[in-house]
Amino acid sequence: MNREKHGMKQVLAVAVLLASPQAMAAPSFDCRKANGKVEALICQDAGLMALDNTLAKVYSKALADMAAEDK
């Protein structure tokens, strides 16, 4: 049950971040070193850049939260 609540909080956090006009249009990686078609496409689209950056932040926070719960 605790994991379900945690999952719902993560979904809510993603929704809030994606709806935020302050979402930065910068990917989570260096576009000068883009590797493959997917990264190239992300670097060409401001919306995809913002989504990539948001996903990277949420993923990092989720990992940190899970590590903290395990302690």
MODELLER restraints for C-alpha pairs under 7 A, 6 or more apart:
rsr = mdl.restraints
at = mdl.atoms
rsr.add(forms.Gaussian(group=physical.xy_distance, feature=features.Distance(at['CA:14:A'], at['CA:58:A']), mean=6.74, stdev=0.5))
rsr.add(forms.Gaussian(group=physical.xy_distance, feature=features.Distance(at['CA:17:A'], at['CA:23:A']), mean=6.74, stdev=0.5))
rsr.add(forms.Gaussian(group=physical.xy_distance, feature=features.Distance(at['CA:17:A'], at['CA:54:A']), mean=6.82, stdev=0.5))
rsr.add(forms.Gaussian(group=physical.xy_distance, feature=features.Distance(at['CA:23:A'], at['CA:50:A']), mean=5.96, stdev=0.5))
rsr.add(forms.Gaussian(group=physical.xy_distance, feature=features.Distance(at['CA:24:A'], at['CA:50:A']), mean=5.34, stdev=0.5))
rsr.add(forms.Gaussian(group=physical.xy_distance, feature=features.Distance(at['CA:25:A'], at['CA:46:A']), mean=5.17, stdev=0.5))
rsr.add(forms.Gaussian(group=physical.xy_distance, feature=features.Distance(at['CA:25:A'], at['CA:47:A']), mean=6.59, stdev=0.5))
rsr.add(forms.Gaussian(group=physical.xy_distance, feature=features.Distance(at['CA:25:A'], at['CA:49:A']), mean=5.07, stdev=0.5))
rsr.add(forms.Gaussian(group=physical.xy_distance, feature=features.Distance(at['CA:25:A'], at['CA:50:A']), mean=4.18, stdev=0.5))
rsr.add(forms.Gaussian(group=physical.xy_distance, feature=features.Distance(at['CA:26:A'], at['CA:49:A']), mean=4.94, stdev=0.5))
rsr.add(forms.Gaussian(group=physical.xy_distance, feature=features.Distance(at['CA:26:A'], at['CA:50:A']), mean=5.64, stdev=0.5))
rsr.add(forms.Gaussian(group=physical.xy_distance, feature=features.Distance(at['CA:26:A'], at['CA:53:A']), mean=6.16, stdev=0.5))
rsr.add(forms.Gaussian(group=physical.xy_distance, feature=features.Distance(at['CA:27:A'], at['CA:49:A']), mean=4.41, stdev=0.5))
rsr.add(forms.Gaussian(group=physical.xy_distance, feature=features.Distance(at['CA:27:A'], at['CA:50:A']), mean=6.30, stdev=0.5))
rsr.add(forms.Gaussian(group=physical.xy_distance, feature=features.Distance(at['CA:27:A'], at['CA:52:A']), mean=5.34, stdev=0.5))
rsr.add(forms.Gaussian(group=physical.xy_distance, feature=features.Distance(at['CA:27:A'], at['CA:53:A']), mean=4.75, stdev=0.5))
rsr.add(forms.Gaussian(group=physical.xy_distance, feature=features.Distance(at['CA:28:A'], at['CA:52:A']), mean=6.17, stdev=0.5))
rsr.add(forms.Gaussian(group=physical.xy_distance, feature=features.Distance(at['CA:28:A'], at['CA:53:A']), mean=4.83, stdev=0.5))
rsr.add(forms.Gaussian(group=physical.xy_distance, feature=features.Distance(at['CA:28:A'], at['CA:56:A']), mean=6.25, stdev=0.5))
rsr.add(forms.Gaussian(group=physical.xy_distance, feature=features.Distance(at['CA:31:A'], at['CA:43:A']), mean=5.88, stdev=0.5))
rsr.add(forms.Gaussian(group=physical.xy_distance, feature=features.Distance(at['CA:34:A'], at['CA:40:A']), mean=5.78, stdev=0.5))
rsr.add(forms.Gaussian(group=physical.xy_distance, feature=features.Distance(at['CA:42:A'], at['CA:48:A']), mean=5.12, stdev=0.5))
rsr.add(forms.Gaussian(group=physical.xy_distance, feature=features.Distance(at['CA:42:A'], at['CA:49:A']), mean=5.47, stdev=0.5))
rsr.add(forms.Gaussian(group=physical.xy_distance, feature=features.Distance(at['CA:43:A'], at['CA:49:A']), mean=6.21, stdev=0.5))
